[in-house]
């Protein structure tokens, strides 16, 4: 089919299919007036208006190439929006999960500390990942929409691995930050122009940011969950695990907050600096560490968690500091003063207590 044949039946059918799909998605969120669910509703309407405008442009264009661009733009935008709708369906299902309020505590903590412009909608999915309005630009169709984010926590994982959410929230921070543009230019200056190097840079930056936010607990979570995985993804958009652990350790050394985990991880993961620096983007290690300090103005400080205090009662951690909670529990696991299962139960109990307290404070304010 030639796009300039505007009377071609398949084009009219396609336009109707797009319009019907948009109407169906919009209809599904008409009652979502409660924050933060209303953020999804706003996103749907923004994309719907953008698609309608591009379909109008397609119908009005006399240049067949321009007509095709508008038409394909509309299809891709609806395709990406449909993916957001599928993720939002998981958000609605996750609301019934007993850990939903616990998960929101962690999300709120990270959003506040990184000063994100929009609060992500969390859900329980098949792995840890993030998505949202930034995916349109990634696919080559920048649309003028408000920031909208969704973040997945692995549904079958222990809450002890939730410090890994800091990495996903860091991706969202990078999507909002103009500072990251300069370090990406440095990749070009170093003749690392392939897109995979930009992706690896982002992954390493997110590891740095996550370590600044949750300290040794993030490193312990990552090392426990991912260290044994092969580096087959290196040819794509991920740095080697050696390099990722290496930059995390650099953060801990600089902040003097992770001395307890350094020798343990060095022994467990057998960190080899020479091997880590074989990663091509390692040439920008210092620049990445500096950018992390710029983006995280209030890094975690658990330096007062002395080894002697690791065995203190979990119930004494009652100030709602999630960095203290996760670091205390992971330190107990690594010091072998608490089993993983016992630490997971302790985390759930304390998160439940804090969630109820947070809910009570919210109700009293309203």
Secondary structure, 3 states (H helix, E strand, C coil): CCCCCCCCHHHHHHHHHHHHHHHHHHHCCCCCCCCCHHHHHHHHHHHHHHHHHHHHHHHHCCCHHHHHHHHHHHHHHHHHHHHHHHHHHHHHHHCCCCCHHHHHHHHHHHHHHHCCCCCCEEEEECCCEEEECHHHHHCCCCCCCCCCEEEEEECCCCHHHHHHHHHHHHHHHHHHCCCHHHHHHHHHHCCCCCHHHHHHHHHHHHHHHHHHHHCHHHHHHHHHHHCCCCCHHHHCCCCCHHHHHHHHHHHHHHHCCCHHHHHHHHHHHCCCHHHHCCCHHHHHHHHHHHHHHHHCCCCCCCCCCCHHHCCCCHHHCCCCCHHHHHHHHHHHHHCCCCCHHHHHHHHHHHHHHHHHHHHHHHHHHC
